[in-house]
Amino acid sequence: MKVSVITVVKNNERTIRQAIESAISQRNVDLEYIVIDGKSTDKTLKIIKEYKSRISVLISEKDKNLYHALNKAVKLATGDIVAILHSDDVYANDTVLSDVVKCFEETNCSTVYGDLAIVRHDDSDRLVRYWKSGRFSKAKLFMGWMPPHPSFFVKRELYQKYGLFDTSFKISADYDLILRIMNSEGERSCYLPKLLVKMRAGGASNNTPKNLMRKMKDDYQVVKKHKLGGLFTVVMKKIIKMHQYLVPDALLPFKKIPADVFAQNHMAKASYITGKTGR
Protein backbone atom coordinates (compact mmCIF):
# COMPACT_ATOMS: atom_id res chain seq x y z
CA MET A 1 0.00 0.00 0.00
CA LYS A 2 1.28 3.44 -0.89
CA VAL A 3 1.22 6.17 1.76
CA SER A 4 0.76 9.84 0.87
CA VAL A 5 2.26 12.03 3.59
CA ILE A 6 1.21 15.69 3.50
CA THR A 7 3.09 18.58 5.09
CA VAL A 8 1.66 22.10 4.94
CA VAL A 9 3.92 24.94 6.02
CA LYS A 10 4.34 28.69 6.00
CA ASN A 11 7.30 30.55 7.50
CA ASN A 12 8.55 27.76 9.71
CA GLU A 13 12.27 27.65 8.98
CA ARG A 14 12.95 26.52 12.53
CA THR A 15 11.46 23.01 12.35
CA ILE A 16 10.57 22.23 8.73
CA ARG A 17 13.84 20.38 8.16
CA GLN A 18 13.12 17.95 11.00
CA ALA A 19 9.62 17.29 9.68
CA ILE A 20 10.88 16.59 6.16
CA GLU A 21 13.69 14.31 7.34
CA SER A 22 11.25 12.46 9.58
CA ALA A 23 9.01 11.73 6.59
CA ILE A 24 11.63 10.78 4.02
CA SER A 25 13.59 8.59 6.46
CA GLN A 26 10.67 6.16 6.86
CA ARG A 27 11.80 2.64 6.00
CA ASN A 28 10.12 -0.17 4.06
CA VAL A 29 7.25 1.92 2.78
CA ASP A 30 6.02 3.09 -0.63
CA LEU A 31 6.04 6.83 0.13
CA GLU A 32 4.53 9.76 -1.73
CA TYR A 33 5.55 13.01 -0.01
CA ILE A 34 3.54 16.16 -0.74
CA VAL A 35 4.67 19.55 0.57
CA ILE A 36 2.48 22.65 0.29
CA ASP A 37 4.25 25.90 1.13
CA GLY A 38 2.10 28.98 1.66
CA LYS A 39 4.49 31.33 -0.11
CA SER A 40 6.92 31.58 2.81
CA THR A 41 8.97 34.74 3.16
CA ASP A 42 11.66 33.30 5.43
CA LYS A 43 14.11 30.47 4.60
CA THR A 44 11.45 27.75 4.67
CA LEU A 45 11.19 27.26 0.91
CA LYS A 46 14.97 27.30 0.51
CA ILE A 47 15.24 24.48 3.06
CA ILE A 48 12.45 22.50 1.37
CA LYS A 49 14.18 22.73 -2.00
CA GLU A 50 17.26 21.04 -0.52
CA TYR A 51 15.12 17.88 -0.44
CA LYS A 52 13.42 18.39 -3.80
CA SER A 53 14.60 15.03 -5.14
CA ARG A 54 12.84 13.26 -2.26
CA ILE A 55 9.60 15.23 -2.51
CA SER A 56 6.94 13.89 -4.88
CA VAL A 57 4.93 17.12 -5.14
CA LEU A 58 6.02 20.62 -4.10
CA ILE A 59 3.75 23.64 -4.46
CA SER A 60 4.51 27.12 -3.16
CA GLU A 61 1.62 29.56 -3.45
CA LYS A 62 -0.70 31.54 -1.22
CA ASP A 63 -3.53 29.66 0.47
CA LYS A 64 -6.68 30.89 2.17
CA ASN A 65 -5.85 28.98 5.35
CA LEU A 66 -4.36 25.73 6.64
CA TYR A 67 -7.37 23.61 5.74
CA HIS A 68 -7.57 25.02 2.23
CA ALA A 69 -3.94 23.96 1.75
CA LEU A 70 -4.62 20.51 3.20
CA ASN A 71 -7.57 20.02 0.85
CA LYS A 72 -5.37 20.95 -2.08
CA ALA A 73 -2.84 18.32 -1.03
CA VAL A 74 -5.44 15.59 -0.43
CA LYS A 75 -6.76 16.14 -3.96
CA LEU A 76 -3.23 15.63 -5.29
CA ALA A 77 -2.58 12.48 -3.25
CA THR A 78 -2.46 9.16 -5.10
CA GLY A 79 -1.62 6.87 -2.17
CA ASP A 80 -3.91 4.25 -0.67
CA ILE A 81 -3.42 5.88 2.75
CA VAL A 82 -3.28 9.59 3.57
CA ALA A 83 -1.28 10.95 6.53
CA ILE A 84 -0.85 14.52 7.77
CA LEU A 85 2.54 15.49 9.22
CA HIS A 86 2.54 19.14 10.27
CA SER A 87 5.73 21.15 9.96
CA ASP A 88 6.21 21.18 13.76
CA ASP A 89 5.80 17.41 14.08
CA VAL A 90 8.00 14.34 13.63
CA TYR A 91 7.34 10.63 13.50
CA ALA A 92 8.42 8.78 16.64
CA ASN A 93 10.76 6.50 14.69
CA ASP A 94 11.57 5.39 11.15
CA THR A 95 9.14 2.44 11.10
CA VAL A 96 5.92 4.31 11.94
CA LEU A 97 4.53 4.21 8.40
CA SER A 98 5.46 0.57 7.82
CA ASP A 99 3.76 -0.33 11.12
CA VAL A 100 0.65 1.56 10.03
CA VAL A 101 0.60 -0.15 6.63
CA LYS A 102 0.96 -3.55 8.30
CA CYS A 103 -2.01 -2.72 10.54
CA PHE A 104 -4.14 -1.78 7.53
CA GLU A 105 -3.18 -4.94 5.68
CA GLU A 106 -3.68 -7.35 8.57
CA THR A 107 -6.99 -5.97 9.87
CA ASN A 108 -8.64 -4.68 6.66
CA CYS A 109 -9.61 -1.55 8.59
CA SER A 110 -10.48 1.83 7.09
CA THR A 111 -8.57 4.01 9.56
CA VAL A 112 -5.57 3.50 11.85
CA TYR A 113 -4.68 5.75 14.77
CA GLY A 114 -2.19 5.68 17.60
CA ASP A 115 -0.72 7.71 20.43
CA LEU A 116 0.88 11.13 20.34
CA ALA A 117 3.42 12.86 22.57
CA ILE A 118 3.21 16.61 23.03
CA VAL A 119 6.80 17.77 23.52
CA ARG A 120 8.56 21.03 24.20
CA HIS A 121 8.91 23.25 21.16
CA ASP A 122 12.66 23.62 21.68
CA ASP A 123 13.36 19.95 22.41
CA SER A 124 11.35 17.08 20.92
CA ASP A 125 12.74 14.68 23.55
CA ARG A 126 11.22 16.59 26.48
CA LEU A 127 7.69 15.43 27.18
CA VAL A 128 4.90 17.83 28.13
CA ARG A 129 2.01 15.35 28.00
CA TYR A 130 1.16 11.98 26.48
CA TRP A 131 -2.04 11.50 24.47
CA LYS A 132 -2.99 7.83 24.78
CA SER A 133 -5.82 7.43 22.30
CA GLY A 134 -7.48 4.22 23.45
CA ARG A 135 -10.09 2.06 21.79
CA PHE A 136 -12.96 3.65 19.85
CA SER A 137 -16.60 3.61 20.93
CA LYS A 138 -19.46 5.84 19.80
CA ALA A 139 -20.20 6.73 23.42
CA LYS A 140 -16.75 8.29 23.66
CA LEU A 141 -17.61 10.73 20.86
CA PHE A 142 -20.37 12.15 23.09
CA MET A 143 -17.72 12.62 25.81
CA GLY A 144 -15.46 14.65 23.50
CA TRP A 145 -13.09 11.83 22.57
CA MET A 146 -11.13 11.96 19.34
CA PRO A 147 -7.85 10.42 18.18
CA PRO A 148 -5.05 12.95 17.71
CA HIS A 149 -5.16 14.18 14.13
CA PRO A 150 -1.39 13.83 13.40
CA SER A 151 -1.54 10.13 14.34
CA PHE A 152 -4.77 9.48 12.40
CA PHE A 153 -4.23 7.59 9.12
CA VAL A 154 -7.08 7.30 6.65
CA LYS A 155 -7.70 5.38 3.46
CA ARG A 156 -7.83 7.94 0.66
CA GLU A 157 -11.20 6.62 -0.48
CA LEU A 158 -12.75 7.95 2.74
CA TYR A 159 -11.97 11.53 1.71
CA GLN A 160 -13.86 10.81 -1.50
CA LYS A 161 -16.74 9.28 0.47
CA TYR A 162 -17.06 11.74 3.39
CA GLY A 163 -15.53 14.89 1.95
CA LEU A 164 -12.54 17.10 2.65
CA PHE A 165 -11.84 19.56 5.47
CA ASP A 166 -14.69 22.02 5.97
CA THR A 167 -12.94 25.38 5.59
CA SER A 168 -15.77 27.22 7.31
CA PHE A 169 -14.18 26.01 10.56
CA LYS A 170 -11.07 28.07 11.25
CA ILE A 171 -9.50 25.84 13.91
CA SER A 172 -11.65 22.71 14.33
CA ALA A 173 -11.98 21.38 10.78
CA ASP A 174 -9.85 18.38 11.76
CA TYR A 175 -12.28 17.57 14.61
CA ASP A 176 -15.21 17.84 12.20
CA LEU A 177 -13.53 15.56 9.64
CA ILE A 178 -12.67 12.94 12.26
CA LEU A 179 -16.26 12.93 13.55
CA ARG A 180 -17.59 12.56 10.01
CA ILE A 181 -15.36 9.57 9.41
CA MET A 182 -15.50 7.90 12.83
CA ASN A 183 -19.28 8.20 13.17
CA SER A 184 -19.57 5.86 10.21
CA GLU A 185 -16.24 4.04 10.13
CA GLY A 186 -15.38 3.78 13.83
CA GLU A 187 -16.13 0.08 14.05
CA ARG A 188 -13.74 -0.45 11.14
CA SER A 189 -11.00 1.57 12.83
CA CYS A 190 -7.83 0.10 14.29
CA TYR A 191 -6.03 1.46 17.33
CA LEU A 192 -2.28 0.87 17.21
CA PRO A 193 -1.31 1.28 20.88
CA LYS A 194 2.08 2.85 20.51
CA LEU A 195 3.65 6.27 20.08
CA LEU A 196 3.44 7.34 16.43
CA VAL A 197 4.01 11.11 16.38
CA LYS A 198 5.74 13.74 18.50
CA MET A 199 4.02 17.12 18.25
CA ARG A 200 5.58 20.33 19.51
CA ALA A 201 3.51 22.25 22.04
CA GLY A 202 2.07 25.62 21.06
CA GLY A 203 -0.12 24.96 18.01
CA ALA A 204 -2.56 27.46 16.50
CA SER A 205 -5.48 26.18 18.58
CA ASN A 206 -3.89 26.57 22.01
CA ASN A 207 -1.05 29.06 21.98
CA THR A 208 -3.02 31.98 23.49
CA PRO A 209 -6.14 32.39 25.70
CA LYS A 210 -7.85 34.07 22.74
CA ASN A 211 -7.15 31.09 20.51
CA LEU A 212 -8.35 28.71 23.21
CA MET A 213 -11.69 30.52 23.27
CA ARG A 214 -11.85 30.49 19.46
CA LYS A 215 -11.12 26.76 19.54
CA MET A 216 -13.93 26.08 22.01
CA LYS A 217 -16.37 28.14 19.95
CA ASP A 218 -15.36 26.26 16.80
CA ASP A 219 -15.64 22.94 18.64
CA TYR A 220 -19.14 23.89 19.79
CA GLN A 221 -20.22 24.51 16.19
CA VAL A 222 -18.78 21.13 15.19
CA VAL A 223 -20.57 19.38 18.05
CA LYS A 224 -23.87 21.05 17.09
CA LYS A 225 -23.38 19.98 13.47
CA HIS A 226 -22.96 16.35 14.53
CA LYS A 227 -25.73 16.52 17.14
CA LEU A 228 -23.58 15.41 20.04
CA GLY A 229 -23.77 16.74 23.61
CA GLY A 230 -23.52 20.47 22.99
CA LEU A 231 -21.54 22.47 25.54
CA PHE A 232 -21.18 19.35 27.71
CA THR A 233 -19.19 17.59 24.98
CA VAL A 234 -16.98 20.64 24.42
CA VAL A 235 -16.17 20.91 28.13
CA MET A 236 -15.55 17.18 28.44
CA LYS A 237 -13.23 17.34 25.44
CA LYS A 238 -10.98 19.54 27.59
CA ILE A 239 -11.44 17.63 30.84
CA ILE A 240 -10.59 14.20 29.45
CA LYS A 241 -7.21 15.53 28.32
CA MET A 242 -6.16 16.37 31.89
CA HIS A 243 -4.98 12.81 32.53
CA GLN A 244 -2.43 13.24 29.73
CA TYR A 245 -0.24 15.08 32.23
CA LEU A 246 -0.32 12.09 34.62
CA VAL A 247 2.52 10.03 33.22
CA PRO A 248 4.96 7.58 34.86
CA ASP A 249 7.88 9.02 36.79
CA ALA A 250 10.27 8.19 33.95
CA LEU A 251 8.22 10.43 31.68
CA LEU A 252 7.66 13.44 33.91
CA PRO A 253 7.01 16.67 31.95
CA PHE A 254 10.15 18.44 30.78
CA LYS A 255 12.43 15.59 31.86
CA LYS A 256 14.92 14.53 29.23
CA ILE A 257 13.92 11.15 27.84
CA PRO A 258 15.57 8.85 25.29
CA ALA A 259 13.46 7.42 22.48
CA ASP A 260 13.52 3.90 23.91
CA VAL A 261 11.79 5.06 27.09
CA PHE A 262 8.73 5.92 25.02
CA ALA A 263 8.78 2.40 23.64
CA GLN A 264 9.18 0.70 27.03
CA ASN A 265 6.28 2.57 28.58
CA HIS A 266 3.82 2.93 25.75
CA MET A 267 4.39 0.43 22.94
CA ALA A 268 2.29 -2.72 22.92
CA LYS A 269 3.60 -6.13 21.91
CA ALA A 270 2.51 -6.13 18.27
CA SER A 271 -1.21 -5.98 19.07
CA TYR A 272 -4.03 -4.12 17.36
CA ILE A 273 -7.32 -3.04 18.86
CA THR A 274 -10.13 -2.82 16.35
CA GLY A 275 -13.18 -0.64 16.87
CA LYS A 276 -15.60 -3.56 16.74
CA THR A 277 -14.06 -6.50 18.55
CA GLY A 278 -10.46 -5.74 19.51
CA ARG A 279 -7.68 -8.24 19.01
TARAQUI-V666066 format. One record per residue. PHI is phi in whole degrees, 0 to 359 (* if undefined). OMEGA is omega in whole degrees, 0 to 359 (* if undefined). Layout:
# TARAQUI-V666066
[[PHI OMEGA] [PHI OMEGA]]
This chain:
# TARAQUI-V666066
[[* 178] [273 180] [247 173] [263 177] [260 184] [245 172] [237 176] [251 185] [211 169] [210 177] [51 178] [227 182] [296 185] [289 187] [234 184] [299 181] [298 181] [296 179] [296 180] [300 182] [296 177] [296 180] [288 187] [284 179] [270 179] [296 185] [260 173] [55 179] [216 174] [276 191] [253 167] [246 184] [248 182] [246 179] [240 177] [247 179] [259 183] [274 180] [63 182] [299 179] [249 175] [260 183] [268 184] [304 184] [295 178] [299 179] [294 180] [302 184] [294 175] [296 183] [249 187] [304 181] [291 181] [258 182] [257 183] [287 180] [223 176] [230 177] [233 175] [234 179] [198 182] [291 176] [238 179] [291 177] [193 182] [303 186] [289 174] [297 179] [293 178] [296 178] [298 178] [301 182] [291 180] [300 179] [295 180] [276 185] [294 178] [238 182] [286 175] [286 183] [237 178] [244 178] [232 177] [248 175] [240 182] [292 187] [289 175] [262 188] [252 174] [218 173] [288 186] [294 178] [200 186] [271 177] [242 182] [303 184] [293 178] [292 176] [295 179] [295 179] [300 179] [300 178] [297 177] [302 186] [291 185] [276 184] [248 183] [56 180] [275 180] [257 175] [221 173] [231 176] [219 181] [217 183] [266 182] [221 174] [253 173] [269 187] [240 178] [295 184] [295 183] [266 181] [200 185] [286 175] [257 177] [249 187] [282 172] [259 175] [203 184] [240 183] [265 178] [271 191] [292 182] [82 184] [288 179] [284 162] [207 181] [297 179] [298 180] [294 178] [299 178] [297 181] [271 177] [88 181] [288 169] [202 173] [286 179] [296 186] [303 181] [296 179] [253 180] [249 184] [248 191] [232 171] [296 185] [302 182] [297 180] [288 174] [295 178] [289 183] [278 187] [251 177] [97 182] [268 177] [292 178] [278 186] [286 174] [286 173] [269 185] [279 184] [234 190] [253 180] [295 177] [291 176] [298 179] [299 181] [297 180] [297 178] [296 179] [302 183] [285 187] [287 176] [302 182] [259 188] [250 185] [305 180] [288 175] [255 178] [273 178] [226 176] [268 177] [260 191] [282 177] [205 179] [288 180] [250 186] [223 170] [251 183] [247 179] [287 179] [294 175] [102 179] [287 185] [299 185] [275 186] [217 185] [271 176] [214 176] [303 179] [298 179] [291 176] [298 178] [294 178] [298 179] [297 181] [295 177] [295 179] [295 178] [301 181] [298 178] [295 178] [295 180] [299 177] [298 181] [301 184] [264 175] [56 175] [265 190] [267 178] [63 182] [300 178] [303 181] [296 180] [296 179] [293 180] [296 178] [302 177] [281 186] [296 185] [291 177] [274 184] [296 181] [291 180] [296 178] [275 182] [267 184] [244 179] [303 183] [307 182] [293 183] [240 180] [301 180] [307 175] [74 176] [275 181] [294 182] [226 175] [283 184] [300 185] [289 177] [293 175] [305 184] [296 183] [297 186] [267 190] [230 181] [264 180] [280 181] [272 174] [53 178] [245 175] [240 175] [236 181] [274 184] [296 185] [271 188] [240 186] [76 175] [201 *]]
